[in-house]
């Protein structure tokens, strides 16, 4: 039962977590650089020294938010069902 409950909720929370991660990344990028938008990898006007740190920060933020959402979802399922989803 826990697995059945966890799958659809996990997908929903994954989408919401992705949106949250995007907001967090944009705010962090703005605080660090003072710019509104991070450089795109294909932006000809931006160099490697701008593109790679932006990508690394974005990846770190998304990974941390995903881990927090996944862990929180699994913990919530355990509270409701008494079992850890596997």
C-alpha positions in Angstrom: 0.0 0.0 0.0 2.8 2.4 0.8 4.4 2.0 -2.6 1.1 2.7 -4.3 0.6 5.8 -2.2 4.2 7.0 -2.7 4.4 6.8 -6.5 1.7 9.4 -7.5 2.5 11.6 -4.6 6.2 11.3 -5.3 5.6 12.5 -8.9 3.5 15.4 -7.7 6.1 16.4 -5.1 8.8 16.0 -7.7 7.2 18.6 -10.0 6.6 21.0 -7.1 10.2 20.4 -5.9 11.5 21.2 -9.4 9.6 24.5 -9.4 10.9 25.3 -5.9 14.4 24.5 -7.0 14.1 26.9 -9.9 13.0 29.7 -7.7 15.8 29.0 -5.2 18.4 28.9 -8.0 17.2 32.2 -9.6 17.3 33.9 -6.2 20.8 32.5 -5.4 22.1 33.5 -8.8 20.7 37.0 -8.4 22.3 37.4 -4.9 25.7 36.1 -6.1 25.9 37.9 -9.5 23.4 40.7 -9.3 22.0 39.4 -12.6 18.4 38.4 -13.2 19.1 35.4 -15.5 21.8 32.7 -15.4 23.7 32.2 -18.7 22.6 29.5 -21.1 25.2 27.0 -22.2 24.6 28.1 -25.8 24.8 31.8 -25.2 27.6 32.9 -27.5 28.2 36.1 -25.5 29.0 34.2 -22.3 32.3 32.5 -21.5 33.1 29.2 -19.9 33.8 30.9 -16.6 30.2 32.1 -16.4 28.4 29.1 -17.9 30.0 26.3 -15.9 29.6 27.8 -12.4 25.9 28.6 -13.2 25.4 25.0 -14.3 27.1 23.6 -11.2 25.1 25.8 -8.9 21.9 24.9 -10.6 22.7 21.2 -10.4 23.5 21.4 -6.8 20.3 23.2 -5.9 18.2 20.8 -7.9 19.9 17.8 -6.3 19.5 19.1 -2.8 15.8 20.0 -3.3 15.1 16.6 -4.9 16.8 14.8 -2.0 14.8 16.8 0.5 11.5 16.2 -1.3 12.1 12.5 -1.7 13.2 12.0 1.9 10.2 14.1 3.1 7.8 12.1 1.0 9.1 8.8 2.2 9.0 9.9 5.8 5.4 11.1 5.3 4.3 7.8 3.8 5.9 6.0 6.7 3.9 8.1 9.1 0.7 7.4 7.3 1.2 3.7 6.6 3.7 2.6 9.2 6.1 1.3 6.5 9.0 2.9 4.5 8.2 2.9 0.8 10.6 0.7 -1.2 
